[in-house]
Amino acid sequence: MGETPMRTNLPARLDRLPWSAWHWRVLAGLGTVWILDGLEVTVVGALGDRLTQPGGGLSLSPTEVGAAASAYVTGAVLGALAFGYLTDRLGRKRMFLVTLALYLLSTVATSLAISAAFLFACRFFTGAAIGGEYSAINSAIDELIPARVRGTVDLMVNGSFWLGAMVGAGVSIVLLDPAHFALNVGWRLAFALGAVLAIAILLVRRHVPESPRWLLLHGHPDQAERIVAGIETEVARQRGPLAPADGIIELHPHRPVGPVILGRTLLRTYPRRTVLGLALFIGQAFLYNAIFFTQALVLSKHFGVRDASVGFFIVPLAVGNLLGPIVLGTLFDRIGRKVMIATSFIAAGGLLIVTGTLFQAGVLSATTLTAAWVAVFFFASAAASSGYLTVSEIFPQEIRAMAIALFYAVGTGIGGIAGPLLFGRAIEIGTVGAIAAGYYVGAVLMIAAGVVEIFLGVEAARKSLEQVAPPLGVVVRRPGGGRLPRHPKHVRSSDRRY
């Protein structure tokens, strides 16, 4: 890499673009991965009881169903860490193609599972692919979407998980009905459906470009310029002449960031932001994984709902989760991050306490419990999506994917692995009090995350990524000569080339 710093306005040029068909194509190619994740999680939740039946093909115990969910989450944690590291080193596009291919192979293998051990292995690698997607996709989307709508778009993208959940729920109603398919066939077809969707997404995703921001910081300014110029030409053809771009960045391509600089950036330069990210991820991960991986078992064991009918109860829940980010999403850009993130987490936690209390008192039916969950997850869905938005925004470009992966891994490792095991065991024991206690734990973690946001939150609404967290070794120059310097103290002088 050369010694001369680069002066560029490429990030400003991307941020000032009007919304266009090109942006919709980016969302179609990248954002749709959450549909796959929603499909996976919902199908497993819906067929949980089927897998425990003697004629289901595997005859798992409720604890083993929870273990399969934990295998998926464990794979997602490790996959996020591995692919997150590679995403920052090798590029966003390479990894979002590789991880989708891994998902395709793994979900097909899941549909062919003949034993509990084989199922666990398949779920592990499926989770690894999805975990890797979280890092690559969130990084790419935030680096390509204009700053003024980044919050709205990010919440919509992460909320699209629930489109997959709705598809999974609807499909499970048909595929798990013994009148249509044998007990050991329907659930296999449900997993195979994920492969069909993955192929369609892969065809669209091939045309999404590499992030120009990543290319700049890895010594490829000419390629970055060609990509941005091509985007501008297409957008201008659709929307008319473009406004001038304000804001020049002077930077030097940074050497690949390893664990040492990552750790120092998180713990020394941005310790408050690190605490914030952990709080948001742990709260939402425990809540979602605990409830959704065991929802079918709660409905069947405590309310006598047939496994083939579980989908009818998941659909309204998915609708509530989908509407949350859509209805509240624009407020994250208009009102601001801190107010909306804190409100979403605290409201979800408070409503879950009410739900747990009513469930423990025995006054809820399957229908009213589902209605209560809809209210909880209307806010929780926006809260969960805002967690990914937050950690993608508040850390420097060079460690963005690794930061997303690390927070996802830690939060999901604590909440996502422990939650399904705890709830699976509680359901196997059969005590209402134990299940309600799990709800209370999730509620407390959500409320605590909201309080942390109030005190440590970062207001990133309508600000460029470089303004919220400048890349390592960068000076942002504004029109008129003003600077926005932020030089991490741990970066050695030999690495500071301005």
N, C-alpha and C positions, 0 to 999 in steps of 0.2 A: 504494500500500500504506500502511496506517495506521501511526502512530508508536507505538501501544501494543503491547507484546509480548503474544503469545498464551501462555496457560497451558493445556496440554493433556495428557491421559493416553492419547491415541489409540494411540501405539505400544505402550504397556504393555497396553492392552486387546487389541490384535492378538496380542501375544506370549503372553498367558495363555490363549488359546482352546484348548480340547481339539480333537484331530484329529476331523474330521467329513467328511461327504459334500461339503460346500462346498469344502474343501481339495482333495479328489479332483477336483472339477470344474476348479479352477484348474490342477492338474497336467495334466489332460486337454487343456485349452485352450492352455496355454503350454508345458508340458514336451515335448509331442509334436513340437515343431519339430526336435528333435535326431534324431528318426526320419527326417525329410526329409533332413537333412544326411548321416546315415549311409547313406541310400539313394543319394544323389548320389555320395558318395565311393566307395562300394562298386561301384556300377554302372560308374563310370569305370574303376576298377581291374580289374574283371572283363572289360570289353570292350576293354581296351587293345590286346590282340593282334588282336582282330577289326577294329579301326579301321586296322590296318596292312596288312590283306589286300587284294588287288586288287578282290575282289568285295564288300568291305564298304561301299562307297559313298563313302569319303573317301580311302582309300589313304594314310594318314599314315605318317610315319617314326616310329621310337621316340622320337626327339628331339621331334617334333611332339606326340606323345602326352604327353610331359612338359611341353611348352609349354602344352597345353590345361589340364593340371592347374595349372600356374602361373598361367594366366589366371584360373581359378576362384579361386585363393588371392589373386591381386592384387585381384580384384573384392571379395573378402571383406574384405581389409585396408582398402581405400578406402571400402567400404560401411559397415564398422564405425565408421570415423572420422566419416563424414558423418551416419549415422543415430544414432550415439552422441551427437553434439552436439545433434541435434534431439530425442532422447529426453529429455535433461535439460531442454531448453527448452520443448518442446511436450507432453510427457507420455508415459508408457509405453504407454498403450492406443493412441493414435494411431499410434505407430510400429510396434507389433507387428501392427497391421492393414495398414498400408501395406507393410511389408516382406514380409508373406506374400503380398499381392497381386502384388508385383514378382516374387517367386519363381514364382508360378503362371504368369505370362506368360512368364518367361524359360525355364523348363523345357519348356514347350510349344514354344517357338521352337527349343530345342536338338534336340528330336526331329525337326525339319524341316530341320536343317542340310544344306547341299549342297556346302559347301567348307570348307577348314581355317579360313579367315579368319572365315567366318560362325560356325563352331563356337566359335572363340576368343571372339568377341563375346558369344555366348549364354552361354558359361561364365562370362565376366566378370560379366554382370549377375545370373546365378544366384548367384554367389559374393557379390556386393554385397548381395543380399537376405538371404542366410544370415548374413553378417557383421553386418548391421544387427539381425538377430534376436538374436544373442548379447548385444548391449548391452541391448536392450529387455526381453528375456525374463529374463535373469539379474537385472536390477534389479527387475523386477516380482515375480518369485518370492520373492526374499530379503526384499522389503518386505512381503509378504503372509503368509509362513510363520512360525509361532511359533519363537522363538529356540532353544528346547530341542531341536528336531528339524531345524534349518536345515541342518546339515552332512549328515545322513542324506538329507534330501530333495534337496538340491543335487546330491549325488553320484548319486543315483538318476536325477534329471532329466538331467544331463549324460551319464550312462551309457546312457540310452535311445537315444543315437546308435546303439548296437549292435543294437537291435531293427530299426532301419532297415537296418543292415548285413546282418542275417540275412535280411530281406525281399529286399533287393537281390541277395544271393547266391543265394537260392532261386529268385528270378525269373530271374536270369541263366542258371541251369542249363537252364531251359525255353526262354527267348527266344533264347538263343545257340546252341541246338541246330539245325543245318541241316535236321534231319529234320522240324522243326516250322515254322520260319520261314526265309525267305531271308536270306542274309548281310547284306543292306542294310536289312532290316526289323526284325529282332528287337531290335537295340540302340535303335532309335527308339521302339519300344513300351516299352522299359525306362524311358526318360526320361519318356514320357507318363504312366507310372504315378505319378510324383511329383506331377503335376498333380491326379490323382484324390484322393490323400491330402491335398493342400493344401486342396482344396475342403471336405473333411470337417472338417479342423482349423479352417478359417475359420468354419464354422457354429457350432462350440463356442466359439471364442474371442470371438465377439461379446458373449457374456454375462459375460465376465470384467471386473470393474470397474477403474477407474483406481486407482493406488496412493494410499491415503489419506495416506501420508507425503509423496508428491510434491505432493499438493494442499495440504497444510498449508504447505509451504515456498514455495508459489507463490500464496499469498493466497486460498485457497478453503477455509477451515475449516468452513463450513457444509456444503459438499458432502462433505468428508471425514467429518464427523460423521454425515451421513445414510448414507454407505456403510458405516461401521463399525457403526452401530446396526442396519442391515439384516442385516449378517453375524452380529452377536450374536443377533439374533432367530431367525435360521435355525438357528444352531448350538445355541442353548438349546432350541429345539423338538426337536432331534435328540438332544442329550446331557444335557438337564436344566439346572438353574440354574448360572450361571457364577460362578466365584470372583471376588472383587473384584480390581481392577487396581491395583497399586502402581507409583508412579513418575510424577512430574509433570515435564514439560519446559516451560521458558519459552524461547520463540524468537520471532524476527521473520522474516517472509518475506524471503529474501535476493534481491537483484537478480540477474538472470541472470549466470552465471559464464562469462567468456570465456577465451581462451587464456592471458592473463597470470596471472589468479588460479589457473587450473588448473596452470600451470607452477610458480608459487610454492608452491602447496599440495603438489605432488609433490616438488619439489626442496628446499624450505626447511623446510616443516612436517613432512613425512614422507619424508625421503630414504632411510632404511633400508627402509621399506616399499616404496618405489619400486624399489630394487635387488632386493628379494625378488620382487616381481611380475614383473620382467623375467626373472630367472633361471628362475622356474617356467614361464613361457610360452615362452621360447626353447627350453628343453630338450624339453618335450612336443611343441611344434609341429614341430621338426625330425624327431623320432623318428617321429611319426605320418604326417606328409605324405610323408616320404621313402620309407617302407616301403609304405604303403597305395596310393599313387598308382602304384606300379610293381610291386606284388606279382604281378600276372598275368604281367608280362613276365619276372620272375625264374623263376616256375614253368614258363612255356612255353619260354623260351630255354635254361635250364640243366637242366631236368628233363623236358622234352618233354611237359608237360601240355597237353592240348588246351584251347583257349580256352573251349569249351562245358562243360568239366569244372572250370574254375577255381572255380566256386561251391561245389563240394564241399569245397574247401580253405579257403574263406573262412568257411563256416558255423561250424566248430569255433573258428576264431579269434574270430569275433563272440561266440560263447557265452562264451569265456574273458574277453573284454573286458566283457561284460554282467555276468558273475558278480563281477568284481572290485569295482566300486562297491557292488553289492548285499550281498556278503558282508562287505566291510570298512567300508561306509558308516556303520553305527551306531557303530563304534569311534571315528569322528571326533568324535562328540558325547560318548561315554563316556570314552575315554582322553584325547582332546584333539587339537587340530589339529597342534601341532608334532611330536609323536611320530609320528603317522600319516602326515603329509605327507612328512616326511623318510624314513621307512621305505619308503613306496611308491616314491619317486623312486630311492633308492639300490638297492633290490631290483630294480627294473626295469632300471637301468643295469648292475648286476652280471650279471644273467641274459643281457642282450644281448651282453655281452663274451664270455660262454661260447658263445652262439649263433654269433657272428661267427667265433670260433676254430674251432669244429667245421665251419662252412660252408667256411672257407678250407682246412681240412685235407681236404675232400672226403669226409667220412664221413657226411654227411646225405643223405637222400632227400627227395623232396617231402613225404612223410608226416612224417618225423622233424623236418624243418625247420618244418613247420606246428605240430607239437607243441611245439617250442622257442618259437615265436612265441606260442603260447597261454600258456605260463608267463610270458613277458616281459610280455605285455599284460594279464594278470590284475592285475599291480601297476601297470603304466603307465596303465591306464584309470582306476584310482582316483587316480593322481597327476595326470593331465590334468584330471580333474573337479575336483580340489582346487585347481588353479590358478585356475579361474573362481570357485570359492567364495571363495578368498583375496582376490582383488582386488575382489570385490563387497562384502566385509565390512570391509576395513581402511581405506577412504577415506570422507570425508564424503558425506552424502546428495546435496548439490548437484552433486557431480562423479562420482557413482557410475557412471552409464552412460558418461560420457566416459572415466573411468579404465579400465573394462572394455574399451572400444573401443581405447584407446591401447595398452594392454598386449597385447591380442589382435593389433593391427596390427603393433606392433614385433616381438613374438615370432613371429608368423606370417610377417611380411615377411622375417625373417632365416632362420627354420627352414623355413617352409612354401613359400617361393618357391625358395630355394636347394636345398632337399632334393630335390624332384622333378627339377629340372634336372640336379643332380649324379648322381642315380641313373639317370636316363634316359640320360645320356651314358655312364655306366659300363657299362650293359647293352648299349648300342649298340657299345661297344668290345669287350665280351665277356669282360673279365677278372674272375675271381673275386676277386682281391685288391682291385680297386677297389670292388666291392660290399661286401666285408668291411670295408674302410676306412670306408665310410659308416656301417656298423653301429657301428664303434668311436667315430666322432665323435658319433653319437647317444647312445651309452652314457656317454661322458665328460660330455656336456652334462646328462644326467639325474642323474648322480652329483653333479656340481657343484651342481645346483639343490637336491638334498637336503642338501648341506653348508650351503648358504646358509640353508635353512630352519632348520637347527639353531641357527645363530647369530643370525639376524634374524627368525625366525618370530614371529607374533603369536598369542597364545592367545585365540581368540574363541569357543571352545565354550560353548554355552548362555548366551551374553551377548547383550543386545540390540544392534542395530546402532548405536544412539545411544551406548551405553556403549563399544563398541569404537572408534568414530570419530564423536564428536559433530558434528552439522551446524555449519556456519559460523555463529558468533554464537548460541550456545546455552548454557544452564545446565541441567543435569539435577539435579532435586531428588528426594532419596529420602525415604521416610517418616522422620520425626524431624528433618528439617531438613538432613541431610547433602547436600553438593553434589559434583558430579563435573564441575568446570569444565575446559574445554579450548578456549582461544580462540586460533586461529591468529594468530600475530603479524603476518602480512602483511595481515590484514583491517583496513582503516582504521577509526579510531574512529567515523567517521560511519556505518560499516556495522555497528558493534557496538551493537545495541539490546537490552538485557536487561531 
